Amino acid sequence: MGPPGHGASGAATSGDATSGYTKSGTGHPGAGYSGAGYSGAGYSGAGYSGAELPAAAAKIGMAMRRRSGRDGAGGFTLLEVLVTLVVLGFLFAGLAQGVQFGLTAWQTQVRTVDRNGDLDAVDRTLRRLVEQADPGVADDPPRLTGTARGVEFFTRLPQSVTTLPSRLASVTLDVDGAHRLVMRWIPAAHAEPLGKPPAPTETVLLGGVDHLDLAYWHAGPKAGWMTAWAEPEIPLLVRIRLVFPKGSGRRWPDIVAAPMRTRIDE
């Protein structure tokens, strides 16, 4: 038989009735499981007994998994973020192309308006000159002679061109060697000048013109367009076609005007 406290009877657990874990024979009552064991601060004090621990742990794990699942459902996955970025990229690319197309169309329209603005002014000027051509009278026949490349006639100038009392002038229209549509005019003299006639005033109407293509409508038995005019009467219609150099991209409709048939006295 060994020493007291180390035998079989001494190794018996005298505290089994209270906690089932206290070793009375070891000599450590203060460090045993009864003082810091599960009976005082263990799960039995928190509402769980030793037999209920596995079930409680399972419930806690399920609750944590359900909570993490709800949190994940409120956010975005990486795939969703990538798809959103791709869609936004396409939208921004289409918007940029639309803005670029709008700017290009606007610039083209501005260039077209600027280029055609001069042609529109020339159209009005030429049409007015032909419409105001002097038809003459019995003792003063009309003076209009022309070819396919130029024409000379008496007409009334616009008020903005001259400040002379009489706006009646002899006008010549043609294209010079610098490819400019030029109007040369001399005020109409009511009498033969004693000295040297005045030099004509030259006005450039339009640049970049290759040549003029003129035609005159004859209403006689053989009615039709004529490429030259030297008749004693004034033609019914005058057609002016502006021909531009090839590759310039400039075009303008034919200008067809009817000279007045009765002289207007100033």
C-alpha positions as a LaTeX table, in Angstrom:
\begin{tabular}{lrrr}
\hline
Residue & $x$ (\AA) & $y$ (\AA) & $z$ (\AA) \\
\hline
Met1 & 0.00 & 0.00 & 0.00 \\
Gly2 & 1.47 & 3.27 & $-1.03$ \\
Pro3 & 1.58 & 6.55 & 0.75 \\
Pro4 & $-1.60$ & 8.26 & 1.69 \\
Gly5 & $-3.00$ & 10.49 & $-0.99$ \\
His6 & $-1.35$ & 8.52 & $-3.81$ \\
Gly7 & $-3.10$ & 5.21 & $-3.52$ \\
Ala8 & $-6.09$ & 3.96 & $-5.32$ \\
Ser9 & $-8.40$ & 5.26 & $-2.60$ \\
Gly10 & $-6.58$ & 8.56 & $-2.60$ \\
Ala11 & $-6.94$ & 8.88 & $-6.39$ \\
Ala12 & $-10.66$ & 8.47 & $-6.11$ \\
Thr13 & $-12.71$ & 11.46 & $-6.93$ \\
Ser14 & $-14.45$ & 12.76 & $-3.88$ \\
Gly15 & $-16.01$ & 15.67 & $-5.76$ \\
Asp16 & $-17.99$ & 13.61 & $-8.28$ \\
Ala17 & $-21.20$ & 14.58 & $-6.61$ \\
Thr18 & $-20.78$ & 18.25 & $-7.34$ \\
Ser19 & $-18.92$ & 18.55 & $-10.65$ \\
Gly20 & $-17.58$ & 15.15 & $-11.52$ \\
Tyr21 & $-14.16$ & 16.63 & $-12.37$ \\
Thr22 & $-12.51$ & 17.71 & $-9.01$ \\
Lys23 & $-9.55$ & 15.60 & $-7.99$ \\
Ser24 & $-9.36$ & 15.53 & $-4.18$ \\
Gly25 & $-6.23$ & 13.42 & $-4.15$ \\
Thr26 & $-4.04$ & 15.58 & $-6.27$ \\
Gly27 & $-3.73$ & 18.32 & $-3.80$ \\
His28 & $-4.97$ & 21.02 & $-6.15$ \\
Pro29 & $-8.40$ & 21.94 & $-5.00$ \\
Gly30 & $-7.94$ & 25.57 & $-6.03$ \\
Ala31 & $-6.80$ & 24.75 & $-9.58$ \\
Gly32 & $-9.29$ & 22.00 & $-10.14$ \\
Tyr33 & $-12.22$ & 22.13 & $-12.48$ \\
Ser34 & $-14.62$ & 22.82 & $-9.63$ \\
Gly35 & $-13.26$ & 26.36 & $-9.11$ \\
Ala36 & $-12.70$ & 27.42 & $-12.71$ \\
Gly37 & $-14.69$ & 24.65 & $-14.26$ \\
Tyr38 & $-17.73$ & 24.72 & $-16.40$ \\
Ser39 & $-20.10$ & 24.71 & $-13.47$ \\
Gly40 & $-19.35$ & 28.32 & $-12.50$ \\
Ala41 & $-18.43$ & 30.08 & $-15.75$ \\
Gly42 & $-19.17$ & 27.36 & $-18.26$ \\
Tyr43 & $-22.04$ & 26.90 & $-20.62$ \\
Ser44 & $-24.28$ & 25.73 & $-17.78$ \\
Gly45 & $-24.20$ & 29.28 & $-16.46$ \\
Ala46 & $-24.96$ & 30.69 & $-19.91$ \\
Gly47 & $-28.03$ & 28.53 & $-20.41$ \\
Tyr48 & $-26.42$ & 25.50 & $-22.05$ \\
Ser49 & $-25.69$ & 22.21 & $-20.32$ \\
Gly50 & $-22.97$ & 19.86 & $-21.39$ \\
Ala51 & $-25.38$ & 17.75 & $-23.42$ \\
Glu52 & $-26.69$ & 20.75 & $-25.34$ \\
Leu53 & $-23.33$ & 22.07 & $-26.60$ \\
Pro54 & $-23.24$ & 20.32 & $-30.01$ \\
Ala55 & $-26.77$ & 21.43 & $-30.87$ \\
Ala56 & $-26.05$ & 25.02 & $-29.81$ \\
Ala57 & $-22.89$ & 25.13 & $-31.92$ \\
Ala58 & $-24.84$ & 23.88 & $-34.93$ \\
Lys59 & $-27.51$ & 26.58 & $-34.44$ \\
Ile60 & $-24.87$ & 29.31 & $-34.20$ \\
Gly61 & $-23.15$ & 28.10 & $-37.42$ \\
Met62 & $-26.43$ & 28.04 & $-39.32$ \\
Ala63 & $-27.27$ & 31.57 & $-38.14$ \\
Met64 & $-23.85$ & 32.84 & $-39.25$ \\
Arg65 & $-24.25$ & 31.21 & $-42.66$ \\
Arg66 & $-27.71$ & 32.74 & $-43.14$ \\
Arg67 & $-26.39$ & 36.17 & $-42.15$ \\
Ser68 & $-23.46$ & 35.97 & $-44.56$ \\
Gly69 & $-25.86$ & 34.88 & $-47.33$ \\
Arg70 & $-28.08$ & 37.93 & $-46.76$ \\
Asp71 & $-25.10$ & 40.28 & $-46.78$ \\
Gly72 & $-23.83$ & 38.82 & $-50.08$ \\
Ala73 & $-27.23$ & 39.19 & $-51.74$ \\
Gly74 & $-27.18$ & 42.98 & $-51.10$ \\
Gly75 & $-23.86$ & 43.60 & $-52.98$ \\
Phe76 & $-22.45$ & 42.99 & $-56.49$ \\
Thr77 & $-20.33$ & 40.17 & $-57.73$ \\
Leu78 & $-17.19$ & 40.73 & $-59.77$ \\
Leu79 & $-18.94$ & 39.48 & $-62.91$ \\
Glu80 & $-21.77$ & 41.99 & $-62.46$ \\
Val81 & $-19.30$ & 44.85 & $-62.03$ \\
Leu82 & $-17.42$ & 43.83 & $-65.19$ \\
Val83 & $-20.63$ & 43.61 & $-67.24$ \\
Thr84 & $-21.69$ & 47.05 & $-66.02$ \\
Leu85 & $-18.33$ & 48.54 & $-66.98$ \\
Val86 & $-18.54$ & 47.01 & $-70.46$ \\
Val87 & $-22.06$ & 48.41 & $-71.01$ \\
Leu88 & $-20.98$ & 51.86 & $-69.82$ \\
Gly89 & $-18.01$ & 51.68 & $-72.17$ \\
Phe90 & $-20.29$ & 51.01 & $-75.14$ \\
Leu91 & $-22.59$ & 53.85 & $-74.11$ \\
Phe92 & $-19.74$ & 56.34 & $-73.82$ \\
Ala93 & $-18.30$ & 55.20 & $-77.16$ \\
Gly94 & $-21.65$ & 55.71 & $-78.90$ \\
Leu95 & $-22.08$ & 59.10 & $-77.27$ \\
Ala96 & $-18.61$ & 60.20 & $-78.38$ \\
Gln97 & $-19.29$ & 59.08 & $-81.96$ \\
Gly98 & $-22.61$ & 60.95 & $-81.97$ \\
Val99 & $-20.97$ & 64.15 & $-80.76$ \\
Gln100 & $-18.20$ & 63.80 & $-83.34$ \\
Phe101 & $-20.76$ & 63.27 & $-86.12$ \\
Gly102 & $-22.69$ & 66.34 & $-85.00$ \\
Leu103 & $-19.57$ & 68.52 & $-84.97$ \\
Thr104 & $-18.52$ & 67.28 & $-88.41$ \\
Ala105 & $-21.99$ & 67.94 & $-89.86$ \\
Trp106 & $-22.03$ & 71.42 & $-88.34$ \\
Gln107 & $-18.58$ & 72.28 & $-89.75$ \\
Thr108 & $-19.61$ & 71.00 & $-93.19$ \\
Gln109 & $-22.77$ & 73.08 & $-93.10$ \\
Val110 & $-20.81$ & 76.19 & $-92.12$ \\
Arg111 & $-18.37$ & 75.69 & $-95.00$ \\
Thr112 & $-21.23$ & 75.10 & $-97.42$ \\
Val113 & $-23.07$ & 78.21 & $-96.27$ \\
Asp114 & $-19.93$ & 80.32 & $-96.53$ \\
Arg115 & $-19.14$ & 78.97 & $-99.99$ \\
Asn116 & $-22.68$ & 79.23 & $-101.31$ \\
Gly117 & $-23.25$ & 82.59 & $-99.70$ \\
Asp118 & $-21.08$ & 84.24 & $-102.36$ \\
Leu119 & $-22.84$ & 82.31 & $-105.11$ \\
Asp120 & $-26.23$ & 83.38 & $-103.82$ \\
Ala121 & $-25.20$ & 87.05 & $-103.89$ \\
Val122 & $-23.79$ & 86.64 & $-107.43$ \\
Asp123 & $-27.02$ & 84.94 & $-108.50$ \\
Arg124 & $-29.12$ & 87.86 & $-107.33$ \\
Thr125 & $-26.76$ & 90.40 & $-108.93$ \\
Leu126 & $-26.69$ & 88.71 & $-112.34$ \\
Arg127 & $-30.41$ & 88.09 & $-112.34$ \\
Arg128 & $-31.12$ & 91.73 & $-111.52$ \\
Leu129 & $-28.74$ & 93.01 & $-114.20$ \\
Val130 & $-30.46$ & 90.93 & $-116.88$ \\
Glu131 & $-33.96$ & 91.78 & $-115.71$ \\
Gln132 & $-33.10$ & 95.50 & $-115.74$ \\
Ala133 & $-31.59$ & 95.37 & $-119.25$ \\
Asp134 & $-32.70$ & 98.34 & $-121.34$ \\
Pro135 & $-35.19$ & 97.14 & $-124.00$ \\
Gly136 & $-34.81$ & 100.33 & $-126.03$ \\
Val137 & $-37.42$ & 102.23 & $-127.98$ \\
Ala138 & $-38.14$ & 102.88 & $-131.65$ \\
Asp139 & $-35.55$ & 105.62 & $-132.09$ \\
Asp140 & $-33.13$ & 104.09 & $-129.59$ \\
Pro141 & $-32.95$ & 100.32 & $-130.18$ \\
Pro142 & $-31.64$ & 97.97 & $-127.51$ \\
Arg143 & $-27.95$ & 97.31 & $-127.41$ \\
Leu144 & $-27.28$ & 93.76 & $-126.36$ \\
Thr145 & $-24.62$ & 91.65 & $-128.01$ \\
Gly146 & $-23.20$ & 88.48 & $-126.65$ \\
Thr147 & $-21.41$ & 85.21 & $-127.22$ \\
Ala148 & $-21.23$ & 82.01 & $-125.25$ \\
Arg149 & $-18.40$ & 83.43 & $-123.10$ \\
Gly150 & $-19.45$ & 87.04 & $-122.51$ \\
Val151 & $-22.19$ & 89.60 & $-122.99$ \\
Glu152 & $-22.45$ & 93.39 & $-123.26$ \\
Phe153 & $-25.66$ & 95.30 & $-122.73$ \\
Phe154 & $-27.18$ & 98.42 & $-121.22$ \\
Thr155 & $-28.80$ & 97.98 & $-117.84$ \\
Arg156 & $-29.52$ & 99.76 & $-114.60$ \\
Leu157 & $-27.01$ & 99.20 & $-111.85$ \\
Pro158 & $-28.03$ & 98.54 & $-108.26$ \\
Gln159 & $-28.27$ & 101.59 & $-106.05$ \\
Ser160 & $-25.34$ & 100.37 & $-103.95$ \\
Val161 & $-22.96$ & 100.32 & $-106.96$ \\
Thr162 & $-23.13$ & 103.94 & $-108.05$ \\
Thr163 & $-24.27$ & 107.27 & $-106.70$ \\
Leu164 & $-24.69$ & 108.90 & $-110.14$ \\
Pro165 & $-28.02$ & 110.55 & $-110.96$ \\
Ser166 & $-28.63$ & 107.97 & $-113.68$ \\
Arg167 & $-27.88$ & 104.32 & $-112.94$ \\
Leu168 & $-28.03$ & 103.36 & $-116.60$ \\
Ala169 & $-24.67$ & 101.92 & $-117.65$ \\
Ser170 & $-23.01$ & 99.81 & $-120.29$ \\
Val171 & $-22.11$ & 96.53 & $-118.62$ \\
Thr172 & $-19.81$ & 93.76 & $-119.80$ \\
Leu173 & $-19.75$ & 90.33 & $-118.11$ \\
Asp174 & $-16.98$ & 87.79 & $-118.71$ \\
Val175 & $-14.29$ & 85.72 & $-117.00$ \\
Asp176 & $-10.72$ & 87.03 & $-117.09$ \\
Gly177 & $-7.45$ & 85.11 & $-117.23$ \\
Ala178 & $-7.33$ & 84.80 & $-113.44$ \\
His179 & $-10.60$ & 82.84 & $-113.47$ \\
Arg180 & $-12.58$ & 85.72 & $-112.00$ \\
Leu181 & $-16.10$ & 86.66 & $-112.99$ \\
Val182 & $-15.74$ & 90.36 & $-113.69$ \\
Met183 & $-18.30$ & 93.08 & $-114.32$ \\
Arg184 & $-16.97$ & 96.12 & $-116.19$ \\
Trp185 & $-19.27$ & 99.11 & $-116.48$ \\
Ile186 & $-19.28$ & 102.65 & $-117.84$ \\
Pro187 & $-22.02$ & 105.18 & $-117.11$ \\
Ala188 & $-24.29$ & 105.64 & $-120.11$ \\
Ala189 & $-23.53$ & 108.87 & $-121.96$ \\
His190 & $-26.45$ & 110.88 & $-123.22$ \\
Ala191 & $-24.19$ & 112.52 & $-125.81$ \\
Glu192 & $-20.97$ & 111.70 & $-127.61$ \\
Pro193 & $-18.02$ & 112.49 & $-125.37$ \\
Leu194 & $-15.67$ & 115.20 & $-126.64$ \\
Gly195 & $-12.55$ & 113.64 & $-125.22$ \\
Lys196 & $-11.35$ & 110.17 & $-124.37$ \\
Pro197 & $-14.10$ & 108.01 & $-122.90$ \\
Pro198 & $-13.67$ & 107.15 & $-119.24$ \\
Ala199 & $-12.06$ & 103.88 & $-118.29$ \\
Pro200 & $-14.53$ & 101.23 & $-117.23$ \\
Thr201 & $-14.94$ & 100.43 & $-113.58$ \\
Glu202 & $-14.07$ & 96.80 & $-112.85$ \\
Thr203 & $-15.85$ & 94.84 & $-110.15$ \\
Val204 & $-14.94$ & 91.24 & $-109.32$ \\
Leu205 & $-18.12$ & 89.32 & $-108.62$ \\
Leu206 & $-16.71$ & 85.84 & $-107.98$ \\
Gly207 & $-13.41$ & 84.01 & $-108.04$ \\
Gly208 & $-12.56$ & 80.47 & $-109.03$ \\
Val209 & $-14.75$ & 80.40 & $-112.17$ \\
Asp210 & $-13.53$ & 78.50 & $-115.21$ \\
His211 & $-15.78$ & 80.18 & $-117.76$ \\
Leu212 & $-19.29$ & 81.38 & $-118.53$ \\
Asp213 & $-21.72$ & 79.45 & $-120.69$ \\
Leu214 & $-24.31$ & 81.90 & $-122.03$ \\
Ala215 & $-27.36$ & 81.25 & $-124.18$ \\
Tyr216 & $-30.12$ & 83.50 & $-125.55$ \\
Trp217 & $-33.70$ & 82.48 & $-126.26$ \\
His218 & $-34.96$ & 83.42 & $-129.70$ \\
Ala219 & $-38.76$ & 83.48 & $-130.18$ \\
Gly220 & $-38.83$ & 83.56 & $-133.99$ \\
Pro221 & $-39.89$ & 80.80 & $-136.32$ \\
Lys222 & $-36.91$ & 78.77 & $-135.16$ \\
Ala223 & $-37.38$ & 79.24 & $-131.44$ \\
Gly224 & $-34.66$ & 77.93 & $-129.20$ \\
Trp225 & $-31.45$ & 78.73 & $-127.41$ \\
Met226 & $-28.72$ & 80.51 & $-129.36$ \\
Thr227 & $-25.06$ & 80.66 & $-128.37$ \\
Ala228 & $-24.62$ & 84.18 & $-129.78$ \\
Trp229 & $-26.85$ & 87.22 & $-130.03$ \\
Ala230 & $-26.65$ & 90.15 & $-132.44$ \\
Glu231 & $-30.34$ & 90.68 & $-133.21$ \\
Pro232 & $-31.94$ & 94.14 & $-133.27$ \\
Glu233 & $-34.35$ & 93.17 & $-130.50$ \\
Ile234 & $-33.61$ & 91.98 & $-127.02$ \\
Pro235 & $-33.87$ & 88.22 & $-126.34$ \\
Leu236 & $-36.81$ & 86.89 & $-124.38$ \\
Leu237 & $-34.58$ & 84.98 & $-121.97$ \\
Val238 & $-30.92$ & 84.93 & $-121.06$ \\
Arg239 & $-29.36$ & 81.87 & $-119.49$ \\
Ile240 & $-26.14$ & 82.23 & $-117.50$ \\
Arg241 & $-24.29$ & 79.08 & $-116.48$ \\
Leu242 & $-21.32$ & 79.33 & $-114.13$ \\
Val243 & $-18.79$ & 76.61 & $-114.95$ \\
Phe244 & $-16.25$ & 75.87 & $-112.23$ \\
Pro245 & $-12.93$ & 74.02 & $-112.58$ \\
Lys246 & $-13.04$ & 70.26 & $-112.34$ \\
Gly247 & $-12.44$ & 68.94 & $-108.87$ \\
Ser248 & $-13.54$ & 72.15 & $-107.13$ \\
Gly249 & $-16.79$ & 70.57 & $-105.98$ \\
Arg250 & $-18.70$ & 73.78 & $-106.68$ \\
Arg251 & $-21.97$ & 73.76 & $-108.61$ \\
Trp252 & $-24.75$ & 76.26 & $-109.11$ \\
Pro253 & $-28.05$ & 76.03 & $-110.98$ \\
Asp254 & $-28.45$ & 77.91 & $-114.24$ \\
Ile255 & $-29.56$ & 81.49 & $-113.89$ \\
Val256 & $-32.44$ & 82.18 & $-116.28$ \\
Ala257 & $-33.81$ & 85.71 & $-116.35$ \\
Ala258 & $-36.20$ & 87.60 & $-118.61$ \\
Pro259 & $-35.27$ & 91.17 & $-119.60$ \\
Met260 & $-38.01$ & 93.72 & $-119.20$ \\
Arg261 & $-39.95$ & 94.53 & $-122.37$ \\
Thr262 & $-40.72$ & 98.19 & $-121.69$ \\
Arg263 & $-38.22$ & 100.90 & $-120.85$ \\
Ile264 & $-38.60$ & 102.55 & $-117.46$ \\
Asp265 & $-37.81$ & 106.27 & $-117.59$ \\
Glu266 & $-35.93$ & 107.61 & $-114.60$ \\
\hline
\end{tabular}
